[in-house]
Amino acid sequence: MNLQRKFEEIPYTRPDLEKMQNDFEKLISDFQKADTFDEQAKLVEQWNSILMVFETAENLASIHHDKNISDLEAKTENDFFSENKPSFQGWNSDFGKVFLKSGFKKELSEKFGKQIFKLIEAGQKTFSPEVKDLLSKENQLVNDYTEILASAEIHFDGKVLNLAGMEPYTNSLDRSVRKKSLQAKWNYLSENSNKIDEIYDELVKIRTEIAHKLGFESFTDLAYTRLRRTDYLPKDVEKFRKQVERVVVPLVARFKEEQRKKLGLSELKYHDETIQYVEGNPVPKGEPEWIVSQAQKMYSELSPETGEFFDTLVNLNLMDLVNRPKKAGGGYCTKIPEIGLPFIYSNFNGTDHDVKVLTHEAGHAFQSYQSRNQPLLDYGFPTMEAAEINSMSMEFLTWDFMEYFFGEDAEKFRKLHLKESILFLPYGTAVDEFQHLVYANPTSSPKERKKMWQSVEKKYLPYRKYEDIPFLEEGGIWQLQRHIFFTPFYYIDYCLAQTCALQFLVKNKENKDLAFKDYLRICEVGGSLSFLEILELGNLKSPFDENCVEEVIEKVKKWL
């Protein structure tokens, strides 16, 4: 379905859950009675239509809520899904059971792809009726955390700012401004730390209880299944983390020492880490509307496919990019299935982040746009680590156009971007190892969790030196990492994907046409293949292969 219309013209309708339950019951009954492949195939399409209706409404409710968390009507609708989605998951799980027992598996696989069987099998393991109420509680706790962050009102520089609004100050050339702005920012987190600790403590306990009720030894195993990781295990991720520790951590330490010398400092502190150039980091040469117009020009020149895609987003108002009061933080790409199109959400703050977040989320959106004709909703996006290849690679595939945004500072931006891409790997790995420690010890106290963070920070970020911010010195920085609360164990996906995106940077330097063809190919398949299958299709080396990280880093270091 592709009923294109402007975002503000897309009607939101709360799903009729009673009707949906009846629809599922009839669907299951009809599927069990169907004695031909054609009948079952049509019923699979009906099932897909039900999913599209529900997900369209859910995503619209979420977007409306995030646009303005003080909108009580939008909050009511968002809470509706937090409370009732587990019921929908239960009906969907019931259909999955009969789908997996189909006598026409071979034919269904040929028509819809074999990946749907893997996805449904994983889904079956993550739900049972006895955890429905716990899932609702989990969803509501995540909402509570979101509202704490989005409600930030930080008095600074004669203004009242939210968290995103503080970013320009944390990038100030004035060292004292950077330090004071970070103290103000983290003071807000410190003031709310007990609430956040309570939320996370309850999340850990609820998630562990859900895992045990579903027959998992720990939530870690359940989390991997929730993320639909069908072709690798925690032990594979552990091998990847060891590569990062061995190869990247020493390199980053060298980068930090070079940065200290370049900035003329006796010691590099946390509040200095964002500044790579004495004269200041490059910033876009215009306001948000100008950035979008430049992006439109860029994508029209990159390829016919990207030009058509971005024009569609602009013409249909399928982006909300600018930071404002009472707008939820962060950036993401979601989809609106019933019109077959993606939606980009972010919080521009006047730094180089604006261009990075736009190209990153545009990578997700482009993939969604290219795979919009995939036969099943579950193929709209691939699993998360593969999805992040699409986004992070787009950041690099647009490198040749950075003059459009940064003018004479474009080369400075590229060097900064590449360095930050490498600098990110130890932090992302630390977040992952921290979560493994947390869920291996689910009864730990908030204070013990902060000690866990301090241990992984020492291992992966040994250069980090906080000053006069007790909350960070005590191990609290992870409380601002939304992924830890929203989607446990997701964060390592950025590291796995970054290793692949850097391979696309190398490809793009060597042969732009072949690089884009490989990229286009993995975008078009959407989620119809698993992570490792997508790597093979894109001619990418697996991050789990021994020495993969070392080989990739060696190839890109020369550009620094």
FIGU-780815 format. One record per residue (C-alpha): residue number from 1; residue in one letter; y, z, x negated. Coordinates in nm, 3 decimals. Layout:
<sevexs>
 seq type      c2      c3      c1
 NUM    A       Y       Z       X
...
</sevexs>
This chain:
<sevexs>
 seq type      c2      c3      c1
   1    M   0.000   0.000   0.000
   2    N   0.342  -0.088  -0.137
   3    L   0.613  -0.023   0.123
   4    Q   0.903  -0.018  -0.119
   5    R   1.215   0.167  -0.007
   6    K   1.485   0.381  -0.163
   7    F   1.386   0.738  -0.235
   8    E   1.625   0.887   0.018
   9    E   1.472   0.661   0.287
  10    I   1.118   0.786   0.231
  11    P   1.037   1.019   0.522
  12    Y   0.872   1.352   0.454
  13    T   0.619   1.462   0.711
  14    R   0.423   1.782   0.679
  15    P   0.051   1.693   0.699
  16    D  -0.131   1.787   1.017
  17    L  -0.405   1.997   0.861
  18    E  -0.610   2.025   1.178
  19    K  -0.617   1.646   1.210
  20    M  -0.702   1.609   0.840
  21    Q  -0.990   1.853   0.875
  22    N  -1.122   1.654   1.170
  23    D  -1.076   1.330   0.975
  24    F  -1.277   1.470   0.685
  25    E  -1.554   1.593   0.916
  26    K  -1.582   1.250   1.079
  27    L  -1.565   1.079   0.740
  28    I  -1.848   1.292   0.604
  29    S  -2.060   1.235   0.914
  30    D  -2.001   0.860   0.909
  31    F  -2.072   0.838   0.535
  32    Q  -2.403   1.016   0.575
  33    K  -2.501   0.784   0.862
  34    A  -2.390   0.463   0.689
  35    D  -2.693   0.260   0.593
  36    T  -2.521  -0.027   0.411
  37    F  -2.304  -0.047   0.102
  38    D  -2.025  -0.226   0.290
  39    E  -2.000   0.060   0.540
  40    Q  -1.983   0.321   0.267
  41    A  -1.727   0.119   0.070
  42    K  -1.498   0.104   0.375
  43    L  -1.536   0.478   0.422
  44    V  -1.441   0.536   0.058
  45    E  -1.123   0.340   0.128
  46    Q  -1.057   0.560   0.434
  47    W  -1.107   0.868   0.217
  48    N  -0.861   0.728  -0.035
  49    S  -0.605   0.674   0.242
  50    I  -0.632   1.040   0.349
  51    L  -0.571   1.149  -0.011
  52    M  -0.267   0.922  -0.033
  53    V  -0.109   1.071   0.281
  54    F  -0.158   1.427   0.157
  55    E  -0.044   1.364  -0.201
  56    T   0.263   1.171  -0.088
  57    A   0.375   1.463   0.126
  58    E   0.288   1.719  -0.144
  59    N   0.479   1.533  -0.415
  60    L   0.783   1.475  -0.192
  61    A   0.790   1.845  -0.104
  62    S   0.773   1.935  -0.472
  63    I   1.052   1.694  -0.570
  64    H   1.280   1.814  -0.290
  65    H   1.219   2.175  -0.394
  66    D   1.281   2.107  -0.763
  67    K   1.604   1.923  -0.689
  68    N   1.747   2.242  -0.537
  69    I   1.547   2.563  -0.545
  70    S   1.804   2.731  -0.318
  71    D   1.719   2.488  -0.034
  72    L   1.520   2.717   0.195
  73    E   1.371   2.432   0.399
  74    A   1.245   2.263   0.082
  75    K   1.107   2.596  -0.044
  76    T   0.922   2.647   0.284
  77    E   0.754   2.308   0.253
  78    N   0.668   2.360  -0.112
  79    D   0.517   2.700  -0.028
  80    F   0.319   2.533   0.250
  81    F   0.129   2.329  -0.008
  82    S   0.080   2.624  -0.241
  83    E  -0.081   2.813   0.045
  84    N  -0.275   2.533   0.212
  85    K  -0.379   2.295  -0.064
  86    P  -0.696   2.496  -0.135
  87    S  -0.814   2.422   0.222
  88    F  -0.757   2.052   0.162
  89    Q  -0.943   2.080  -0.169
  90    G  -1.235   2.233   0.021
  91    W  -1.259   1.943   0.267
  92    N  -1.225   1.697  -0.017
  93    S  -1.499   1.880  -0.207
  94    D  -1.728   1.855   0.097
  95    F  -1.681   1.478   0.099
  96    G  -1.746   1.469  -0.276
  97    K  -2.086   1.628  -0.222
  98    V  -2.204   1.354   0.011
  99    F  -2.040   1.084  -0.202
 100    L  -2.244   1.191  -0.504
 101    K  -2.564   1.169  -0.295
 102    S  -2.496   0.807  -0.194
 103    G  -2.790   0.572  -0.206
 104    F  -2.551   0.299  -0.324
 105    K  -2.425   0.455  -0.647
 106    K  -2.479   0.136  -0.845
 107    E  -2.286  -0.077  -0.597
 108    L  -2.009   0.181  -0.554
 109    S  -1.975   0.204  -0.934
 110    E  -1.943  -0.171  -0.958
 111    K  -1.672  -0.179  -0.691
 112    F  -1.476   0.136  -0.775
 113    G  -1.577   0.208  -1.135
 114    K  -1.810   0.472  -1.271
 115    Q  -1.527   0.707  -1.365
 116    I  -1.486   0.824  -1.004
 117    F  -1.834   0.975  -1.015
 118    K  -1.740   1.172  -1.331
 119    L  -1.416   1.290  -1.173
 120    I  -1.580   1.401  -0.850
 121    E  -1.860   1.576  -1.039
 122    A  -1.596   1.770  -1.234
 123    G  -1.411   1.846  -0.912
 124    Q  -1.725   1.987  -0.753
 125    K  -1.746   2.247  -1.027
 126    T  -1.388   2.368  -0.978
 127    F  -1.397   2.463  -0.612
 128    S  -1.595   2.668  -0.364
 129    P  -1.480   2.827  -0.037
 130    E  -1.497   3.176  -0.185
 131    V  -1.215   3.100  -0.432
 132    K  -0.981   2.941  -0.177
 133    D  -0.760   3.248  -0.130
 134    L  -0.750   3.308  -0.505
 135    L  -0.631   2.950  -0.559
 136    S  -0.348   3.008  -0.311
 137    K  -0.245   3.321  -0.501
 138    E  -0.256   3.129  -0.828
 139    N  -0.029   2.860  -0.685
 140    Q   0.221   3.114  -0.554
 141    L   0.239   3.296  -0.887
 142    V   0.327   2.968  -1.059
 143    N   0.601   2.915  -0.800
 144    D   0.733   3.267  -0.868
 145    Y   0.753   3.187  -1.240
 146    T   0.934   2.857  -1.171
 147    E   1.196   3.035  -0.964
 148    I   1.265   3.292  -1.236
 149    L   1.344   3.015  -1.484
 150    A   1.537   2.800  -1.238
 151    S   1.747   3.097  -1.123
 152    A   1.893   3.158  -1.469
 153    E   2.268   3.219  -1.465
 154    I   2.377   3.272  -1.824
 155    H   2.741   3.362  -1.887
 156    F   2.848   3.177  -2.201
 157    D   3.162   3.004  -2.323
 158    G   3.344   3.098  -2.004
 159    K   3.080   2.921  -1.792
 160    V   2.775   3.011  -1.588
 161    L   2.489   2.798  -1.722
 162    N   2.121   2.747  -1.650
 163    L   1.862   2.716  -1.928
 164    A   1.907   2.340  -1.970
 165    G   2.283   2.386  -1.977
 166    M   2.249   2.603  -2.288
 167    E   2.094   2.324  -2.497
 168    P   2.418   2.163  -2.625
 169    Y   2.524   2.502  -2.763
 170    T   2.191   2.559  -2.938
 171    N   2.255   2.224  -3.113
 172    S   2.613   2.310  -3.211
 173    L   2.728   2.240  -3.567
 174    D   2.881   2.587  -3.566
 175    R   2.606   2.817  -3.690
 176    S   2.753   3.121  -3.517
 177    V   2.762   2.933  -3.184
 178    R   2.397   2.835  -3.226
 179    K   2.298   3.192  -3.295
 180    K   2.502   3.341  -3.011
 181    S   2.382   3.080  -2.760
 182    L   2.019   3.146  -2.850
 183    Q   2.078   3.520  -2.821
 184    A   2.226   3.466  -2.474
 185    K   1.942   3.234  -2.370
 186    W   1.667   3.463  -2.489
 187    N   1.844   3.769  -2.354
 188    Y   1.790   3.620  -2.007
 189    L   1.419   3.584  -2.082
 190    S   1.409   3.936  -2.223
 191    E   1.568   4.076  -1.908
 192    N   1.299   3.904  -1.701
 193    S   1.017   3.954  -1.949
 194    N   0.846   4.232  -1.755
 195    K   0.836   4.017  -1.441
 196    I   0.701   3.723  -1.639
 197    D   0.442   3.947  -1.805
 198    E   0.332   4.072  -1.462
 199    I   0.301   3.717  -1.332
 200    Y   0.104   3.601  -1.634
 201    D  -0.116   3.908  -1.639
 202    E  -0.207   3.845  -1.277
 203    L  -0.258   3.473  -1.342
 204    V  -0.501   3.546  -1.626
 205    K  -0.699   3.792  -1.416
 206    I  -0.708   3.566  -1.108
 207    R  -0.807   3.261  -1.312
 208    T  -1.082   3.458  -1.482
 209    E  -1.208   3.582  -1.146
 210    I  -1.208   3.225  -1.010
 211    A  -1.405   3.109  -1.315
 212    H  -1.668   3.381  -1.274
 213    K  -1.707   3.312  -0.901
 214    L  -1.761   2.943  -0.982
 215    G  -2.029   3.027  -1.238
 216    F  -1.829   2.971  -1.558
 217    E  -1.856   3.212  -1.849
 218    S  -1.479   3.212  -1.897
 219    F  -1.168   3.049  -1.758
 220    T  -1.150   2.833  -2.072
 221    D  -1.459   2.641  -1.958
 222    L  -1.320   2.609  -1.606
 223    A  -0.983   2.491  -1.740
 224    Y  -1.147   2.211  -1.939
 225    T  -1.331   2.105  -1.624
 226    R  -1.014   2.123  -1.415
 227    L  -0.850   1.891  -1.668
 228    R  -1.146   1.655  -1.618
 229    R  -1.232   1.644  -1.985
 230    T  -1.559   1.459  -1.945
 231    D  -1.626   1.346  -2.301
 232    Y  -1.520   1.629  -2.534
 233    L  -1.546   2.009  -2.557
 234    P  -1.349   2.309  -2.692
 235    K  -1.536   2.277  -3.022
 236    D  -1.391   1.925  -3.065
 237    V  -1.039   2.055  -3.003
 238    E  -1.103   2.333  -3.254
 239    K  -1.187   2.070  -3.517
 240    F  -0.861   1.895  -3.438
 241    R  -0.666   2.221  -3.476
 242    K  -0.821   2.270  -3.819
 243    Q  -0.701   1.923  -3.921
 244    V  -0.349   2.017  -3.815
 245    E  -0.366   2.344  -4.006
 246    R  -0.496   2.171  -4.319
 247    V  -0.279   1.858  -4.318
 248    V   0.034   1.913  -4.112
 249    V   0.129   2.278  -4.161
 250    P   0.194   2.235  -4.538
 251    L   0.389   1.915  -4.471
 252    V   0.606   2.087  -4.212
 253    A   0.672   2.372  -4.456
 254    R   0.798   2.108  -4.700
 255    F   1.016   1.952  -4.430
 256    K   1.169   2.292  -4.355
 257    E   1.250   2.353  -4.721
 258    E   1.415   2.010  -4.743
 259    Q   1.612   2.092  -4.427
 260    R   1.730   2.423  -4.575
 261    K   1.859   2.248  -4.887
 262    K   2.022   1.968  -4.688
 263    L   2.208   2.221  -4.472
 264    G   2.310   2.422  -4.777
 265    L   2.156   2.747  -4.651
 266    S   2.008   3.031  -4.851
 267    E   1.752   3.081  -4.576
 268    L   1.658   2.867  -4.275
 269    K   1.663   3.073  -3.956
 270    Y   1.532   2.994  -3.610
 271    H   1.881   2.909  -3.490
 272    D   1.907   2.646  -3.765
 273    E   1.587   2.460  -3.683
 274    T   1.743   2.217  -3.435
 275    I   1.995   2.082  -3.689
 276    Q   1.866   1.818  -3.929
 277    Y   2.199   1.670  -4.042
 278    V   2.505   1.852  -4.181
 279    E   2.726   1.626  -3.973
 280    G   2.519   1.696  -3.663
 281    N   2.223   1.535  -3.492
 282    P   2.282   1.196  -3.328
 283    V   2.380   1.207  -2.962
 284    P   2.399   0.930  -2.701
 285    K   2.732   0.748  -2.703
 286    G   2.781   0.771  -2.326
 287    E   2.727   0.963  -2.006
 288    P   2.403   0.964  -1.799
 289    E   2.490   0.655  -1.592
 290    W   2.564   0.465  -1.912
 291    I   2.233   0.578  -2.064
 292    V   2.049   0.442  -1.760
 293    S   2.233   0.110  -1.780
 294    Q   2.146   0.082  -2.149
 295    A   1.784   0.165  -2.070
 296    Q   1.782  -0.107  -1.806
 297    K   1.905  -0.356  -2.065
 298    M   1.649  -0.232  -2.317
 299    Y   1.353  -0.261  -2.082
 300    S   1.456  -0.609  -1.969
 301    E   1.440  -0.719  -2.333
 302    L   1.125  -0.528  -2.429
 303    S   0.901  -0.729  -2.195
 304    P   0.901  -0.894  -1.851
 305    E   0.671  -0.615  -1.728
 306    T   0.897  -0.331  -1.841
 307    G   1.206  -0.511  -1.711
 308    E   1.064  -0.549  -1.361
 309    F   0.941  -0.191  -1.365
 310    F   1.269  -0.026  -1.467
 311    D   1.478  -0.244  -1.235
 312    T   1.260  -0.119  -0.950
 313    L   1.320   0.246  -1.041
 314    V   1.696   0.194  -1.064
 315    N   1.727  -0.013  -0.747
 316    L   1.522   0.232  -0.540
 317    N   1.679   0.552  -0.681
 318    L   1.344   0.674  -0.810
 319    M   1.496   0.896  -1.079
 320    D   1.676   1.232  -1.080
 321    L   1.789   1.282  -1.438
 322    V   2.099   1.504  -1.456
 323    N   2.099   1.882  -1.497
 324    R   2.284   2.085  -1.231
 325    P   2.287   2.442  -1.097
 326    K   1.981   2.550  -0.897
 327    K   1.780   2.252  -1.018
 328    A   1.437   2.342  -1.155
 329    G   1.402   2.290  -1.529
 330    G   1.181   2.053  -1.720
 331    G   1.100   1.687  -1.695
 332    Y   0.808   1.502  -1.543
 333    C   0.685   1.184  -1.380
 334    T   0.503   1.197  -1.051
 335    K   0.405   0.931  -0.800
 336    I   0.462   0.857  -0.434
 337    P   0.131   0.695  -0.338
 338    E   0.231   0.556  -0.001
 339    I   0.494   0.333  -0.159
 340    G   0.289   0.274  -0.473
 341    L   0.569   0.383  -0.709
 342    P   0.646   0.659  -0.960
 343    F   0.937   0.903  -0.967
 344    I   1.106   1.037  -1.284
 345    Y   1.260   1.386  -1.295
 346    S   1.450   1.540  -1.586
 347    N   1.750   1.751  -1.690
 348    F   1.986   1.559  -1.919
 349    N   2.189   1.791  -2.141
 350    G   2.401   1.565  -2.361
 351    T   2.172   1.569  -2.666
 352    D   1.929   1.314  -2.812
 353    H   1.674   1.480  -2.583
 354    D   1.817   1.268  -2.297
 355    V   1.693   0.944  -2.452
 356    K   1.362   1.096  -2.560
 357    V   1.285   1.240  -2.218
 358    L   1.384   0.917  -2.045
 359    T   1.163   0.697  -2.263
 360    H   0.882   0.956  -2.248
 361    E   0.877   0.983  -1.870
 362    A   0.931   0.608  -1.841
 363    G   0.606   0.569  -2.036
 364    H   0.424   0.768  -1.770
 365    A   0.603   0.579  -1.495
 366    F   0.533   0.238  -1.649
 367    Q   0.163   0.318  -1.671
 368    S   0.164   0.427  -1.308
 369    Y   0.349   0.110  -1.210
 370    Q   0.110  -0.114  -1.403
 371    S  -0.198   0.052  -1.253
 372    R  -0.061   0.070  -0.897
 373    N  -0.323  -0.179  -0.779
 374    Q  -0.616   0.028  -0.901
 375    P  -0.853   0.079  -0.605
 376    L  -0.843   0.461  -0.596
 377    L  -0.569   0.724  -0.599
 378    D  -0.760   0.913  -0.867
 379    Y  -0.699   0.619  -1.099
 380    G  -0.320   0.635  -1.058
 381    F  -0.287   0.840  -1.376
 382    P  -0.551   0.890  -1.646
 383    T  -0.653   1.237  -1.757
 384    M  -0.364   1.418  -1.919
 385    E  -0.433   1.361  -2.287
 386    A  -0.463   0.986  -2.221
 387    A  -0.154   0.992  -1.997
 388    E   0.048   1.142  -2.280
 389    I  -0.046   0.848  -2.503
 390    N   0.135   0.624  -2.254
 391    S   0.447   0.841  -2.261
 392    M   0.467   0.923  -2.632
 393    S   0.386   0.568  -2.739
 394    M   0.668   0.436  -2.520
 395    E   0.905   0.656  -2.721
 396    F   0.804   0.461  -3.034
 397    L   0.773   0.115  -2.878
 398    T   1.142   0.135  -2.782
 399    W   1.257   0.224  -3.136
 400    D   1.407  -0.118  -3.205
 401    F   1.656  -0.063  -2.921
 402    M   1.794   0.276  -3.022
 403    E   2.122   0.114  -3.130
 404    Y   2.188   0.070  -2.758
 405    F   2.210   0.448  -2.722
 406    F   2.313   0.580  -3.064
 407    G   2.505   0.292  -3.223
 408    E   2.545   0.339  -3.597
 409    D   2.341   0.662  -3.574
 410    A   2.026   0.483  -3.452
 411    E   1.849   0.505  -3.787
 412    K   1.929   0.875  -3.809
 413    F   1.777   0.917  -3.463
 414    R   1.459   0.733  -3.562
 415    K   1.410   0.949  -3.870
 416    L   1.480   1.263  -3.668
 417    H   1.246   1.152  -3.390
 418    L   0.961   1.080  -3.630
 419    K   1.008   1.405  -3.816
 420    E   1.020   1.604  -3.492
 421    S   0.703   1.429  -3.374
 422    I   0.525   1.566  -3.681
 423    L   0.700   1.904  -3.659
 424    F   0.572   1.941  -3.305
 425    L   0.203   1.928  -3.398
 426    P   0.173   2.282  -3.541
 427    Y   0.366   2.432  -3.249
 428    G   0.157   2.251  -2.988
 429    T  -0.158   2.357  -3.170
 430    A  -0.038   2.717  -3.180
 431    V   0.014   2.713  -2.803
 432    D  -0.343   2.591  -2.756
 433    E  -0.501   2.847  -2.987
 434    F  -0.294   3.122  -2.821
 435    Q  -0.439   3.029  -2.482
 436    H  -0.793   3.031  -2.620
 437    L  -0.731   3.384  -2.746
 438    V  -0.579   3.495  -2.415
 439    Y  -0.866   3.375  -2.198
 440    A  -1.130   3.495  -2.444
 441    N  -0.974   3.841  -2.396
 442    P  -0.860   3.841  -2.031
 443    T  -0.816   4.218  -2.006
 444    S  -0.562   4.230  -2.288
 445    S  -0.228   4.395  -2.221
 446    P   0.104   4.206  -2.231
 447    K   0.180   4.376  -2.564
 448    E  -0.155   4.261  -2.706
 449    R  -0.083   3.904  -2.591
 450    K   0.244   3.909  -2.781
 451    K   0.046   4.019  -3.088
 452    M  -0.184   3.720  -3.031
 453    W   0.116   3.491  -3.032
 454    Q   0.243   3.649  -3.354
 455    S  -0.095   3.581  -3.518
 456    V  -0.102   3.210  -3.429
 457    E   0.267   3.173  -3.514
 458    K   0.200   3.311  -3.861
 459    K  -0.086   3.064  -3.900
 460    Y   0.082   2.747  -3.775
 461    L   0.457   2.825  -3.804
 462    P   0.477   3.043  -4.117
 463    Y   0.828   2.923  -4.198
 464    R   0.981   3.060  -3.877
 465    K   1.235   3.339  -3.926
 466    Y   1.404   3.498  -3.627
 467    E   1.723   3.694  -3.669
 468    D   1.874   3.945  -3.431
 469    I   1.662   3.830  -3.136
 470    P   1.415   4.117  -3.089
 471    F   1.240   3.944  -2.797
 472    L   1.130   3.660  -3.027
 473    E   1.051   3.886  -3.321
 474    E   0.813   4.074  -3.088
 475    G   0.624   3.756  -2.994
 476    G   0.781   3.654  -2.663
 477    I   0.879   3.290  -2.722
 478    W   0.574   3.155  -2.539
 479    Q   0.707   3.289  -2.207
 480    L   0.935   2.985  -2.183
 481    Q   0.647   2.739  -2.233
 482    R   0.594   2.627  -1.875
 483    H   0.262   2.454  -1.942
 484    I   0.100   2.789  -2.024
 485    F   0.172   2.898  -1.667
 486    F   0.143   2.568  -1.479
 487    T  -0.159   2.399  -1.635
 488    P  -0.352   2.607  -1.889
 489    F  -0.480   2.421  -2.195
 490    Y  -0.276   2.110  -2.113
 491    Y  -0.045   2.151  -2.410
 492    I  -0.291   2.034  -2.677
 493    D  -0.296   1.702  -2.492
 494    Y   0.049   1.633  -2.637
 495    C  -0.089   1.685  -2.987
 496    L  -0.393   1.464  -2.931
 497    A  -0.169   1.200  -2.776
 498    Q   0.091   1.227  -3.052
 499    T  -0.179   1.145  -3.305
 500    C  -0.250   0.829  -3.103
 501    A   0.117   0.748  -3.040
 502    L   0.182   0.758  -3.415
 503    Q  -0.092   0.497  -3.446
 504    F   0.106   0.282  -3.203
 505    L   0.412   0.329  -3.425
 506    V   0.211   0.190  -3.716
 507    K   0.083  -0.098  -3.501
 508    N   0.437  -0.176  -3.384
 509    K   0.562  -0.190  -3.742
 510    E   0.281  -0.426  -3.839
 511    N   0.263  -0.656  -3.533
 512    K   0.481  -0.591  -3.228
 513    D   0.305  -0.838  -3.001
 514    L  -0.042  -0.701  -3.067
 515    A   0.084  -0.344  -3.036
 516    F   0.235  -0.411  -2.694
 517    K  -0.078  -0.593  -2.577
 518    D  -0.291  -0.291  -2.669
 519    Y  -0.040  -0.064  -2.494
 520    L  -0.024  -0.279  -2.181
 521    R  -0.402  -0.285  -2.162
 522    I  -0.440   0.093  -2.159
 523    C  -0.159   0.123  -1.903
 524    E  -0.324  -0.122  -1.664
 525    V  -0.657   0.064  -1.651
 526    G  -0.484   0.385  -1.539
 527    G  -0.740   0.657  -1.487
 528    S  -1.038   0.429  -1.436
 529    L  -1.171   0.517  -1.784
 530    S  -1.221   0.843  -1.974
 531    F  -1.008   0.951  -2.271
 532    L  -1.241   0.823  -2.541
 533    E  -1.300   0.498  -2.350
 534    I  -0.923   0.442  -2.331
 535    L  -0.894   0.499  -2.707
 536    E  -1.157   0.232  -2.766
 537    L  -0.980  -0.009  -2.531
 538    G  -0.650   0.046  -2.713
 539    N  -0.805   0.009  -3.060
 540    L  -0.712   0.369  -3.144
 541    K  -0.893   0.613  -3.368
 542    S  -1.003   0.936  -3.200
 543    P  -0.811   1.250  -3.304
 544    F  -1.149   1.424  -3.318
 545    D  -1.269   1.196  -3.599
 546    E  -1.272   1.365  -3.935
 547    N  -0.958   1.284  -4.137
 548    C  -0.791   1.102  -3.844
 549    V  -0.482   1.325  -3.866
 550    E  -0.460   1.285  -4.243
 551    E  -0.488   0.905  -4.224
 552    V  -0.221   0.877  -3.955
 553    I   0.022   1.115  -4.128
 554    E  -0.016   0.933  -4.461
 555    K   0.077   0.603  -4.294
 556    V   0.392   0.734  -4.126
 557    K   0.518   0.957  -4.409
 558    K   0.657   0.658  -4.600
 559    W   0.920   0.602  -4.327
 560    L   1.059   0.947  -4.387
</sevexs>
